[in-house]
Amino acid sequence: MKEQLIWGKLIMFIKVTKAAKMLDVHRDTILNYIKRGTIKGRQLPGGHWRVEESSVSAILNKPIDQEAAEIVAGLF
């Protein structure tokens, strides 16, 4: 995990693979999320990507909407 000071805020960055494990998705899904703006990330000079940990945490802490809850409830 790397830290970077951006506009006076300390931002924690994690690797794409760690973000994928946290969200239980494929690493390509994380890259798609970055491209769509779902999560924030930065590309390093060597071409690798890092993801803002707060973006991933926000998704994990986001409450499920009612429609999605009903769909999930219907599966069990």
N, C-alpha and C positions, 0 to 999 in steps of 0.2 A: 504494500500500500504506500503510495506516495502522497505527499502533501504539496500544495501549491497555493501561494498567496495571490488571489485575483481580486482586484478592486477592494482591497482591505479585508477580504474574507478568506479564511483558510479552507480550501477545498481538498477533500480526500479523494484520490483516484484509485481505482482498482482495475485489475486486468479483466478483459472481456470474459475469459473462462471462469473467473470467480463470480462475476455478475450472472453468468449463465447458470452456474450451480446454485446461486442464491435464489434465482427465479425458476429453477428447474426447467430450463429451456435450452435449446441448442445455441452454440456461440453465434451462428449465422442469424438467429433471431435477434440477438442483442445488437448485432451490426445493423439489422433492419430497423430496430427501434431507434438507433442513433440517427439513421438517415431520415426517418419519419419525424424525429423530434420527440419521441415518446420518452426517451431518456437522454441525458446530456453526456457527451463524450468528446474527446480530443484525439486527433491523430498525431502521433509522434513523428519526428523527422524520418525515422526508419520505416514508417508505414504502419507500425503497430498502433492499436487503439487502446485508450484508457477511458474508463467510465466513471462519472461522478458517483460516489457511493451514496450520496443523498438522493439521487434520482432513483436508484434501485430501492433504497429504503422507503421512499415515497410510494412506490408501486406495492411493496410488501404491506405497507400500513394502510393502503387505500381500501375503504369499505366496499364490499361487493354491492352492486346495484340490485334492486329488487327483482328485475327480470332475470338477471344471471342467477340470483339465489334460487328462484323458482325452477330454472332449468336444472341446476345442480341438484336440488331437492328431488326432482323427478327421476334422476338417475339412480337414486338409492332407495 
